[in-house]
Amino acid sequence: MILSTTPQIEGRPIREYKGVVTGETIIGANMFKDFFAGIRDIVGGRAGSYEKVLREGKDTSLNEMIERAQAMGANAIVGIDIDYETIGANGSMLMVATSGTAVVI
C-alpha cells in the first residue's frame, strides 16, 4: 500500500477513486506516564513515554485505514491527514484520526 499526504503520486496516474477511508484510535495515558512526564518537564528533556504513545496511536490509526482501503480494492491512499486530539476527563486520553482517499494507481 502506497501512502501519501499529497493528492497524487508523481509518475503514477490514478486509475480509479475508491472513496474516503478513515482510521481512528483512542489511547489512554496512565498516571505513571503522567507523573514521570511531569518530572521530565520540570528538569527538561523529552517525554519519551508520550512520544511512544503518539507513535502507537498514529501507527494503529494508519493501519486501520489501510485495512479499510484494501477491503475496497485500493492499492494506495492519497491526501492523508493525521489529526491528534486529547479527550476525556482532564484530557486523559489521546485520539488519533487519519483520513485519506483510497485509490487504484
N, CA, C and O atoms as a GROMACS GRO file, in nm:
protein
  420
    1MET      N    1   0.085  -0.118   0.000
    1MET     CA    2   0.000   0.000   0.000
    1MET      C    3   0.089   0.124   0.000
    1MET      O    4   0.176   0.139   0.086
    2ILE      N    5   0.068   0.210  -0.097
    2ILE     CA    6   0.141   0.335  -0.104
    2ILE      C    7   0.061   0.441  -0.029
    2ILE      O    8  -0.060   0.455  -0.051
    3LEU      N    9   0.128   0.514   0.059
    3LEU     CA   10   0.063   0.618   0.139
    3LEU      C   11   0.126   0.753   0.105
    3LEU      O   12   0.248   0.764   0.093
    4SER      N   13   0.042   0.855   0.089
    4SER     CA   14   0.093   0.988   0.056
    4SER      C   15   0.003   1.097   0.114
    4SER      O   16  -0.119   1.084   0.115
    5THR      N   17   0.066   1.202   0.162
    5THR     CA   18  -0.011   1.318   0.206
    5THR      C   19  -0.048   1.409   0.089
    5THR      O   20  -0.129   1.501   0.104
    6THR      N   21   0.012   1.386  -0.026
    6THR     CA   22  -0.017   1.466  -0.145
    6THR      C   23  -0.139   1.410  -0.217
    6THR      O   24  -0.174   1.294  -0.197
    7PRO      N   25  -0.204   1.490  -0.302
    7PRO     CA   26  -0.325   1.442  -0.370
    7PRO      C   27  -0.299   1.345  -0.485
    7PRO      O   28  -0.393   1.287  -0.540
    8GLN      N   29  -0.174   1.327  -0.520
    8GLN     CA   30  -0.139   1.233  -0.627
    8GLN      C   31   0.002   1.182  -0.602
    8GLN      O   32   0.075   1.235  -0.519
    9ILE      N   33   0.039   1.078  -0.675
    9ILE     CA   34   0.173   1.022  -0.662
    9ILE      C   35   0.243   1.044  -0.796
    9ILE      O   36   0.199   0.996  -0.900
   10GLU      N   37   0.352   1.117  -0.791
   10GLU     CA   38   0.423   1.157  -0.912
   10GLU      C   39   0.458   1.035  -0.998
   10GLU      O   40   0.514   0.937  -0.949
   11GLY      N   41   0.423   1.045  -1.125
   11GLY     CA   42   0.455   0.939  -1.220
   11GLY      C   43   0.362   0.819  -1.213
   11GLY      O   44   0.381   0.722  -1.287
   12ARG      N   45   0.262   0.823  -1.127
   12ARG     CA   46   0.168   0.711  -1.112
   12ARG      C   47   0.025   0.766  -1.123
   12ARG      O   48  -0.033   0.806  -1.022
   13PRO      N   49  -0.031   0.769  -1.242
   13PRO     CA   50  -0.166   0.825  -1.256
   13PRO      C   51  -0.270   0.743  -1.179
   13PRO      O   52  -0.262   0.620  -1.171
   14ILE      N   53  -0.365   0.814  -1.124
   14ILE     CA   54  -0.475   0.748  -1.052
   14ILE      C   55  -0.573   0.694  -1.155
   14ILE      O   56  -0.625   0.770  -1.237
   15ARG      N   57  -0.598   0.563  -1.150
   15ARG     CA   58  -0.688   0.498  -1.245
   15ARG      C   59  -0.831   0.492  -1.192
   15ARG      O   60  -0.927   0.491  -1.269
   16GLU      N   61  -0.843   0.487  -1.060
   16GLU     CA   62  -0.978   0.474  -1.002
   16GLU      C   63  -0.979   0.528  -0.860
   16GLU      O   64  -0.888   0.501  -0.781
   17TYR      N   65  -1.082   0.604  -0.829
   17TYR     CA   66  -1.104   0.654  -0.693
   17TYR      C   67  -1.203   0.560  -0.624
   17TYR      O   68  -1.313   0.537  -0.674
   18LYS      N   69  -1.163   0.506  -0.509
   18LYS     CA   70  -1.248   0.412  -0.437
   18LYS      C   71  -1.332   0.480  -0.330
   18LYS      O   72  -1.442   0.433  -0.297
   19GLY      N   73  -1.283   0.590  -0.274
   19GLY     CA   74  -1.359   0.662  -0.174
   19GLY      C   75  -1.275   0.702  -0.054
   19GLY      O   76  -1.157   0.668  -0.044
   20VAL      N   77  -1.338   0.773   0.035
   20VAL     CA   78  -1.271   0.821   0.157
   20VAL      C   79  -1.256   0.704   0.255
   20VAL      O   80  -1.348   0.625   0.274
   21VAL      N   81  -1.138   0.696   0.316
   21VAL     CA   82  -1.114   0.596   0.420
   21VAL      C   83  -1.064   0.668   0.544
   21VAL      O   84  -1.000   0.772   0.537
   22THR      N   85  -1.096   0.610   0.659
   22THR     CA   86  -1.056   0.669   0.786
   22THR      C   87  -1.001   0.561   0.879
   22THR      O   88  -1.023   0.442   0.860
   23GLY      N   89  -0.931   0.606   0.977
   23GLY     CA   90  -0.884   0.520   1.085
   23GLY      C   91  -0.886   0.602   1.213
   23GLY      O   92  -0.848   0.719   1.214
   24GLU      N   93  -0.930   0.541   1.320
   24GLU     CA   94  -0.938   0.613   1.447
   24GLU      C   95  -0.885   0.523   1.558
   24GLU      O   96  -0.902   0.401   1.556
   25THR      N   97  -0.821   0.586   1.654
   25THR     CA   98  -0.779   0.512   1.773
   25THR      C   99  -0.782   0.607   1.892
   25THR      O  100  -0.755   0.727   1.880
   26ILE      N  101  -0.815   0.552   2.006
   26ILE     CA  102  -0.815   0.629   2.131
   26ILE      C  103  -0.727   0.553   2.229
   26ILE      O  104  -0.747   0.434   2.253
   27ILE      N  105  -0.630   0.624   2.284
   27ILE     CA  106  -0.535   0.563   2.377
   27ILE      C  107  -0.537   0.641   2.507
   27ILE      O  108  -0.530   0.764   2.507
   28GLY      N  109  -0.545   0.570   2.618
   28GLY     CA  110  -0.539   0.632   2.749
   28GLY      C  111  -0.395   0.635   2.797
   28GLY      O  112  -0.320   0.539   2.779
   29ALA      N  113  -0.356   0.744   2.857
   29ALA     CA  114  -0.222   0.756   2.917
   29ALA      C  115  -0.238   0.732   3.067
   29ALA      O  116  -0.320   0.797   3.132
   30ASN      N  117  -0.161   0.640   3.121
   30ASN     CA  118  -0.179   0.609   3.263
   30ASN      C  119  -0.111   0.710   3.353
   30ASN      O  120  -0.031   0.792   3.307
   31MET      N  121  -0.142   0.704   3.482
   31MET     CA  122  -0.094   0.806   3.576
   31MET      C  123   0.057   0.800   3.596
   31MET      O  124   0.117   0.903   3.626
   32PHE      N  125   0.121   0.686   3.580
   32PHE     CA  126   0.265   0.679   3.596
   32PHE      C  127   0.336   0.753   3.484
   32PHE      O  128   0.433   0.824   3.508
   33LYS      N  129   0.286   0.738   3.361
   33LYS     CA  130   0.342   0.813   3.250
   33LYS      C  131   0.325   0.962   3.275
   33LYS      O  132   0.417   1.040   3.251
   34ASP      N  133   0.205   1.002   3.324
   34ASP     CA  134   0.180   1.144   3.352
   34ASP      C  135   0.277   1.195   3.457
   34ASP      O  136   0.332   1.304   3.444
   35PHE      N  137   0.299   1.116   3.562
   35PHE     CA  138   0.386   1.158   3.671
   35PHE      C  139   0.530   1.178   3.621
   35PHE      O  140   0.591   1.281   3.647
   36PHE      N  141   0.583   1.078   3.550
   36PHE     CA  142   0.720   1.088   3.503
   36PHE      C  143   0.737   1.193   3.394
   36PHE      O  144   0.842   1.256   3.385
   37ALA      N  145   0.636   1.211   3.312
   37ALA     CA  146   0.642   1.317   3.211
   37ALA      C  147   0.645   1.453   3.278
   37ALA      O  148   0.715   1.544   3.233
   38GLY      N  149   0.568   1.468   3.388
   38GLY     CA  150   0.569   1.593   3.462
   38GLY      C  151   0.706   1.623   3.521
   38GLY      O  152   0.752   1.737   3.516
   39ILE      N  153   0.771   1.522   3.576
   39ILE     CA  154   0.908   1.540   3.629
   39ILE      C  155   1.002   1.580   3.517
   39ILE      O  156   1.084   1.670   3.533
   40ARG      N  157   0.992   1.512   3.404
   40ARG     CA  158   1.080   1.542   3.292
   40ARG      C  159   1.057   1.685   3.243
   40ARG      O  160   1.151   1.753   3.203
   41ASP      N  161   0.930   1.731   3.245
   41ASP     CA  162   0.901   1.868   3.204
   41ASP      C  163   0.970   1.968   3.296
   41ASP      O  164   1.015   2.073   3.251
   42ILE      N  165   0.980   1.934   3.424
   42ILE     CA  166   1.043   2.024   3.521
   42ILE      C  167   1.193   2.029   3.499
   42ILE      O  168   1.252   2.137   3.502
   43VAL      N  169   1.257   1.914   3.478
   43VAL     CA  170   1.403   1.910   3.465
   43VAL      C  171   1.449   1.920   3.321
   43VAL      O  172   1.569   1.929   3.296
   44GLY      N  173   1.359   1.917   3.228
   44GLY     CA  174   1.394   1.928   3.086
   44GLY      C  175   1.408   1.792   3.021
   44GLY      O  176   1.410   1.689   3.089
   45GLY      N  177   1.417   1.792   2.891
   45GLY     CA  178   1.429   1.667   2.818
   45GLY      C  179   1.302   1.631   2.746
   45GLY      O  180   1.202   1.703   2.752
   46ARG      N  181   1.308   1.519   2.679
   46ARG     CA  182   1.194   1.473   2.602
   46ARG      C  183   1.111   1.376   2.685
   46ARG      O  184   1.163   1.302   2.768
   47ALA      N  185   0.980   1.377   2.661
   47ALA     CA  186   0.889   1.286   2.730
   47ALA      C  187   0.873   1.161   2.643
   47ALA      O  188   0.778   1.149   2.566
   48GLY      N  189   0.968   1.070   2.656
   48GLY     CA  190   0.972   0.951   2.573
   48GLY      C  191   0.847   0.865   2.581
   48GLY      O  192   0.806   0.806   2.481
   49SER      N  193   0.786   0.857   2.700
   49SER     CA  194   0.667   0.774   2.713
   49SER      C  195   0.552   0.831   2.630
   49SER      O  196   0.476   0.756   2.570
   50TYR      N  197   0.539   0.964   2.627
   50TYR     CA  198   0.434   1.025   2.546
   50TYR      C  199   0.465   1.013   2.398
   50TYR      O  200   0.374   0.993   2.317
   51GLU      N  201   0.592   1.026   2.361
   51GLU     CA  202   0.629   1.010   2.221
   51GLU      C  203   0.594   0.870   2.173
   51GLU      O  204   0.546   0.852   2.060
   52LYS      N  205   0.617   0.771   2.257
   52LYS     CA  206   0.583   0.633   2.222
   52LYS      C  207   0.432   0.618   2.204
   52LYS      O  208   0.388   0.552   2.110
   53VAL      N  209   0.353   0.677   2.292
   53VAL     CA  210   0.208   0.670   2.282
   53VAL      C  211   0.160   0.738   2.153
   53VAL      O  212   0.071   0.686   2.086
   54LEU      N  213   0.220   0.852   2.118
   54LEU     CA  214   0.183   0.920   1.994
   54LEU      C  215   0.212   0.833   1.872
   54LEU      O  216   0.128   0.821   1.783
   55ARG      N  217   0.329   0.771   1.869
   55ARG     CA  218   0.364   0.682   1.757
   55ARG      C  219   0.270   0.564   1.749
   55ARG      O  220   0.224   0.528   1.640
   56GLU      N  221   0.240   0.502   1.863
   56GLU     CA  222   0.149   0.387   1.864
   56GLU      C  223   0.011   0.426   1.813
   56GLU      O  224  -0.049   0.353   1.734
   57GLY      N  225  -0.038   0.541   1.857
   57GLY     CA  226  -0.168   0.588   1.812
   57GLY      C  227  -0.171   0.613   1.662
   57GLY      O  228  -0.265   0.575   1.593
   58LYS      N  229  -0.066   0.678   1.612
   58LYS     CA  230  -0.058   0.707   1.468
   58LYS      C  231  -0.052   0.578   1.388
   58LYS      O  232  -0.123   0.562   1.289
   59ASP      N  233   0.035   0.486   1.430
   59ASP     CA  234   0.050   0.360   1.358
   59ASP      C  235  -0.079   0.278   1.357
   59ASP      O  236  -0.116   0.222   1.254
   60THR      N  237  -0.146   0.271   1.471
   60THR     CA  238  -0.272   0.197   1.480
   60THR      C  239  -0.377   0.257   1.389
   60THR      O  240  -0.448   0.185   1.318
   61SER      N  241  -0.389   0.389   1.391
   61SER     CA  242  -0.487   0.457   1.308
   61SER      C  243  -0.458   0.440   1.159
   61SER      O  244  -0.549   0.416   1.080
   62LEU      N  245  -0.330   0.452   1.121
   62LEU     CA  246  -0.293   0.432   0.981
   62LEU      C  247  -0.320   0.288   0.936
   62LEU      O  248  -0.372   0.265   0.827
   63ASN      N  249  -0.287   0.191   1.021
   63ASN     CA  250  -0.310   0.051   0.985
   63ASN      C  251  -0.458   0.021   0.967
   63ASN      O  252  -0.496  -0.056   0.879
   64GLU      N  253  -0.542   0.081   1.051
   64GLU     CA  254  -0.687   0.064   1.037
   64GLU      C  255  -0.735   0.121   0.904
   64GLU      O  256  -0.818   0.061   0.837
   65MET      N  257  -0.682   0.237   0.867
   65MET     CA  258  -0.720   0.300   0.742
   65MET      C  259  -0.673   0.215   0.623
   65MET      O  260  -0.745   0.201   0.524
   66ILE      N  261  -0.553   0.160   0.632
   66ILE     CA  262  -0.500   0.073   0.526
   66ILE      C  263  -0.589  -0.050   0.507
   66ILE      O  264  -0.619  -0.088   0.394
   67GLU      N  265  -0.630  -0.111   0.617
   67GLU     CA  266  -0.718  -0.229   0.608
   67GLU      C  267  -0.848  -0.195   0.537
   67GLU      O  268  -0.897  -0.273   0.456
   68ARG      N  269  -0.903  -0.079   0.567
   68ARG     CA  270  -1.028  -0.038   0.503
   68ARG      C  271  -1.007  -0.012   0.353
   68ARG      O  272  -1.093  -0.046   0.271
   69ALA      N  273  -0.894   0.048   0.318
   69ALA     CA  274  -0.864   0.074   0.177
   69ALA      C  275  -0.843  -0.056   0.101
   69ALA      O  276  -0.889  -0.070  -0.012
   70GLN      N  277  -0.774  -0.151   0.162
   70GLN     CA  278  -0.753  -0.281   0.097
   70GLN      C  279  -0.885  -0.353   0.075
   70GLN      O  280  -0.905  -0.417  -0.028
   71ALA      N  281  -0.976  -0.342   0.172
   71ALA     CA  282  -1.107  -0.406   0.158
   71ALA      C  283  -1.187  -0.346   0.042
   71ALA      O  284  -1.275  -0.412  -0.014
   72MET      N  285  -1.156  -0.222   0.005
   72MET     CA  286  -1.222  -0.156  -0.108
   72MET      C  287  -1.154  -0.187  -0.240
   72MET      O  288  -1.204  -0.150  -0.346
   73GLY      N  289  -1.040  -0.256  -0.236
   73GLY     CA  290  -0.966  -0.289  -0.357
   73GLY      C  291  -0.863  -0.185  -0.397
   73GLY      O  292  -0.815  -0.187  -0.511
   74ALA      N  293  -0.829  -0.095  -0.307
   74ALA     CA  294  -0.730   0.010  -0.337
   74ALA      C  295  -0.588  -0.042  -0.316
   74ALA      O  296  -0.565  -0.136  -0.240
   75ASN      N  297  -0.493   0.022  -0.386
   75ASN     CA  298  -0.353  -0.010  -0.363
   75ASN      C  299  -0.272   0.113  -0.321
   75ASN      O  300  -0.149   0.108  -0.312
   76ALA      N  301  -0.343   0.223  -0.294
   76ALA     CA  302  -0.277   0.345  -0.246
   76ALA      C  303  -0.380   0.432  -0.174
   76ALA      O  304  -0.501   0.420  -0.196
   77ILE      N  305  -0.329   0.519  -0.088
   77ILE     CA  306  -0.413   0.619  -0.022
   77ILE      C  307  -0.343   0.753  -0.040
   77ILE      O  308  -0.226   0.768  -0.006
   78VAL      N  309  -0.416   0.849  -0.094
   78VAL     CA  310  -0.359   0.983  -0.117
   78VAL      C  311  -0.432   1.085  -0.032
   78VAL      O  312  -0.541   1.060   0.020
   79GLY      N  313  -0.370   1.202  -0.017
   79GLY     CA  314  -0.432   1.312   0.059
   79GLY      C  315  -0.449   1.279   0.206
   79GLY      O  316  -0.546   1.323   0.268
   80ILE      N  317  -0.356   1.204   0.263
   80ILE     CA  318  -0.370   1.161   0.403
   80ILE      C  319  -0.354   1.279   0.497
   80ILE      O  320  -0.264   1.363   0.482
   81ASP      N  321  -0.443   1.284   0.595
   81ASP     CA  322  -0.439   1.384   0.702
   81ASP      C  323  -0.440   1.309   0.835
   81ASP      O  324  -0.516   1.214   0.853
   82ILE      N  325  -0.355   1.353   0.927
   82ILE     CA  326  -0.349   1.292   1.060
   82ILE      C  327  -0.380   1.400   1.162
   82ILE      O  328  -0.315   1.505   1.166
   83ASP      N  329  -0.480   1.373   1.246
   83ASP     CA  330  -0.520   1.469   1.350
   83ASP      C  331  -0.503   1.406   1.487
   83ASP      O  332  -0.535   1.288   1.508
   84TYR      N  333  -0.453   1.485   1.581
   84TYR     CA  334  -0.436   1.442   1.720
   84TYR      C  335  -0.524   1.530   1.807
   84TYR      O  336  -0.531   1.652   1.786
   85GLU      N  337  -0.591   1.470   1.904
   85GLU     CA  338  -0.679   1.545   1.994
   85GLU      C  339  -0.679   1.477   2.130
   85GLU      O  340  -0.678   1.354   2.139
   86THR      N  341  -0.680   1.557   2.235
   86THR     CA  342  -0.697   1.500   2.368
   86THR      C  343  -0.845   1.504   2.403
   86THR      O  344  -0.914   1.602   2.375
   87ILE      N  345  -0.893   1.398   2.464
   87ILE     CA  346  -1.033   1.388   2.502
   87ILE      C  347  -1.041   1.327   2.641
   87ILE      O  348  -0.940   1.284   2.697
   88GLY      N  349  -1.161   1.323   2.696
   88GLY     CA  350  -1.182   1.262   2.828
   88GLY      C  351  -1.159   1.362   2.939
   88GLY      O  352  -1.125   1.478   2.917
   89ALA      N  353  -1.179   1.313   3.061
   89ALA     CA  354  -1.162   1.397   3.179
   89ALA      C  355  -1.018   1.446   3.188
   89ALA      O  356  -0.925   1.365   3.188
   90ASN      N  357  -1.000   1.576   3.194
   90ASN     CA  358  -0.868   1.639   3.203
   90ASN      C  359  -0.777   1.600   3.087
   90ASN      O  360  -0.655   1.598   3.104
   91GLY      N  361  -0.833   1.570   2.971
   91GLY     CA  362  -0.752   1.535   2.855
   91GLY      C  363  -0.670   1.410   2.878
   91GLY      O  364  -0.556   1.400   2.832
   92SER      N  365  -0.727   1.312   2.947
   92SER     CA  366  -0.653   1.193   2.986
   92SER      C  367  -0.639   1.090   2.874
   92SER      O  368  -0.570   0.990   2.891
   93MET      N  369  -0.704   1.114   2.761
   93MET     CA  370  -0.695   1.020   2.651
   93MET      C  371  -0.654   1.092   2.523
   93MET      O  372  -0.684   1.210   2.504
   94LEU      N  373  -0.585   1.019   2.439
   94LEU     CA  374  -0.539   1.073   2.312
   94LEU      C  375  -0.617   1.007   2.200
   94LEU      O  376  -0.625   0.884   2.192
   95MET      N  377  -0.675   1.088   2.112
   95MET     CA  378  -0.743   1.036   1.994
   95MET      C  379  -0.659   1.070   1.872
   95MET      O  380  -0.618   1.185   1.854
   96VAL      N  381  -0.635   0.972   1.789
   96VAL     CA  382  -0.565   0.994   1.663
   96VAL      C  383  -0.660   0.952   1.551
   96VAL      O  384  -0.707   0.838   1.549
   97ALA      N  385  -0.688   1.042   1.461
   97ALA     CA  386  -0.777   1.014   1.349
   97ALA      C  387  -0.702   1.040   1.219
   97ALA      O  388  -0.639   1.144   1.202
   98THR      N  389  -0.710   0.945   1.127
   98THR     CA  390  -0.649   0.962   0.996
   98THR      C  391  -0.757   0.953   0.891
   98THR      O  392  -0.857   0.885   0.909
   99SER      N  393  -0.736   1.023   0.781
   99SER     CA  394  -0.829   1.014   0.669
   99SER      C  395  -0.752   1.034   0.539
   99SER      O  396  -0.646   1.097   0.537
  100GLY      N  397  -0.807   0.981   0.433
  100GLY     CA  398  -0.745   0.995   0.302
  100GLY      C  399  -0.839   0.940   0.197
  100GLY      O  400  -0.951   0.900   0.227
  101THR      N  401  -0.793   0.938   0.074
  101THR     CA  402  -0.873   0.886  -0.037
  101THR      C  403  -0.808   0.758  -0.088
  101THR      O  404  -0.692   0.757  -0.129
  102ALA      N  405  -0.885   0.649  -0.085
  102ALA     CA  406  -0.837   0.520  -0.136
  102ALA      C  407  -0.846   0.523  -0.288
  102ALA      O  408  -0.948   0.559  -0.345
  103VAL      N  409  -0.736   0.484  -0.354
  103VAL     CA  410  -0.729   0.488  -0.500
  103VAL      C  411  -0.660   0.363  -0.554
  103VAL      O  412  -0.595   0.288  -0.481
  104VAL      N  413  -0.676   0.343  -0.683
  104VAL     CA  414  -0.600   0.242  -0.756
  104VAL      C  415  -0.508   0.318  -0.850
  104VAL      O  416  -0.553   0.402  -0.928
  105ILE      N  417  -0.381   0.288  -0.842
  105ILE     CA  418  -0.284   0.354  -0.933
  105ILE      C  419  -0.222   0.251  -1.026
  105ILE      O  420  -0.139   0.286  -1.109
   0.00000   0.00000   0.00000
